[in-house]
Amino acid sequence: MENSWFCFKSREVLVGETSFGGGNPVRIQSMTNTPTCDVKATVEQCKRIFDAGAELVRMTARNIAEAKNLSDIRLQLSSSGYKKPLAADIHFNPEIAVEAARRVEKIRINPGNFVDLFPKKLQYSESEYQQELNEIKETVLPLIQVCRQYGTAVRIGINGGSLNRRVIDRYGNTTQGMVESALEFIQLFHDEHFHNLVISIKASDVKTMIHANRLLAQRSIELGFDYPIHLGVTEAGEGEDGRMKSAAGIGSLLMDGIGDTIRVSLTEIPENEIPVAKEIIETASQNQTDKKTTEKFFALANPFEHYLNNTETNSQIKPIVNTATVFQSSNININFLRKQYLTHPNEELLLQWNPGDCTISTFSMVAGSILADGCGNAININASTGTSKHYDHAIDLLQVTNRRISKASFTSCPSCGRTTYDIENVLRQVKETFAHLKGVHFAVMGCIVNGPGEMAGAKYGILGSKPNHVDIWVNGKPFLKNIHQNDVLKELKKIVAENEQSERN
């Protein structure tokens, strides 16, 4: 059992003066959305995030100038008494990573866009695959040298929306592809005896994120790696949707003992993420899973791929939500529910929720975990007041775990210094206008880095292009370019109306 993924034990990694993993508390982090070239605004936002309780703040470094600005940001924060670590988010350019590694305590690199030896190539021969791996190694070595010299930690950060084409050709855009992409880079650092690593695998889909991180833990154990794991549901959105997605994804893994640091990605001001993260960690600590029950449960329910309980498989009836006014105790306890399923695997599993003794966070984590694992056939809500609100939360949880689709779905990034339009307002308008379109997926994304990949499954997408302007995508392809943010809703309404009319005909 000690070698099971749900018993994953990480080593301790020092980031500045803060220790991650190795039995330390789960660390909370966030990311600025100010331009990194604006030192004053970025410093002030970092202070607000730290004051809210974050233990690390990340910021984008899009070019050498922004990387060099990190020195001023670090200096001003330190002189004001803010000594907690900073991280730089790097995409596309290894030279920027080297520059940033000299100035902050941690850098994040994305294997999906770190080296691209064969631009636009979709199929790779074995020799080409190995050739690109060799090129990655040659590119990583100078970065390792600088990080070793300055004591800089590295996060190897995989994102489901930006997998390398070489990896997709071999493994597909799958959880296996995500994990193997991470392992390639881990192996390179490990071979150079550089162990100051943190690993993350993120996706905007809750089930994909859960399955990928379980597989990462399992493969790490098999290969003898024990680096801390950073958790997050990327592009979670805003409001209750974003909070429920994060609770279901992050919380499910924390309850099973996976995760050393977390970031809740909300399309809101970044300091709003911190209290949500705190609540997820606290709730998870109170709902730790029993190892023997977990082992037996996942002998039935596949922990790494889609699974569906026998009751729904046989009946083809999707989970439902019932409301009542009779007070009953909630059975929203992860160990109780897993044991109940083990005892009666061919019977309906009812999730009893009394909002009076079980918060929305706990409900989203525990019921969300069970639902994401393909179990649970109905949510019974026992409340005398606020029934409509709780009903909506339950319906939303079925949607974010992909068990029952009842409205439009929305993916949106939390924004960062790469975002140059008012993404919060645009997202709010899009959700208010199109929520009624059942099963239609909208994506509101900040920039080109992860935007196209994460909106791949969306029918309609919005992607930042230039200051105050966006591109509108339809079915994964650009449709209208450089639309002013004030006109995006008008243009999107026209596109959606035309498509709806065409589909009706």
C-alpha angles and dihedrals in degrees: 000000000000088000094054120114091241089059093054111153118193131205122244115265122191117221107183103309095332122094120217125196125352094100096311118136116280104272122226123218141170140181133241121241096197120104106269088220087066098076097179095051092044094049092050092049091048089054092052091049093048091045089055089058108270118148097200133024124203127200134183123256107194098170143006092272092056091045090054090048088064089077092061092044092051092046095049093047093048093048088053091053098261102130100157115118128277126208131202121219110219129190132176101348122077091189089064089051091055091049093048093046089065092057112038136039098248141020129199118214126187115219088202093071106014096101127011108180095168109039115210093002113143103180125048131198117219091257092050090048090053092042091058091047089053090050090051090052092051089049095046096050096073089047091052090050093053093044091050091049095049098034091242119165122222129216114204098208121192119191122193090223097057109041115155114260090233090059092044090052091056103034106013124234089304141126087259090055091050093050096044090050089056093045092053090060094040089055092052092053093040092053089056090051091245108142104162089110138136119189130209134180113185137178135170091232111082097214093047091051092049095047093045094052093047089051091047090054092047095047091045090055091048092051097041097250120141106174120149116266123227114208132206143139099229121218089012093160131222141298120013093335092061093043094049093048091050093046093049095046104035095032095051091057096042091053088056092049100258119127137058101188133017142197122196106211109211128167089233137083105310097239087065088069095064102069089046090053091048092053093049091052093046093047092048092051089056093048105048113161125244108245097218092049090046092052092051094043094054091047083071103029112053105237095200104044141032114298130178126195121247095246094060093037091055098039099035086216115141120225115277137202121233126189127207139166097221111107114234131163116263116249090201094134117123097216093046092051094047091049090048091053092047091052095047108022093159097049132079114276109215120201108213112203125184105179089201092071101022123055124221089250093056091042092051093048102043101032089037091055092050092046094047088053090058098256131113123070104197141012114220113199117203109193137130095203137030091025094149092055093048091046089055091050091051092048089048091052091053087052098048090050090048094238097119127008114208105154142012117303125225133203118188134165122234090238126232138190089303092064113094103176136062096272095168093059094042091050092049091052093046093050093047093048103042107027091108094064099100114218096003114129121216124187124197109189134179105217150350097273101081099353102094093044097046092046092050092106095042123103091208125028137181118202128182112245113167132348110313091353136100141188120233116221127196122197093348097310133096111263107167124016134210099004113172112248090240090059100042096094092049092050094044091051090056093049094047093046092050092048093047091050091048092050092049090054 
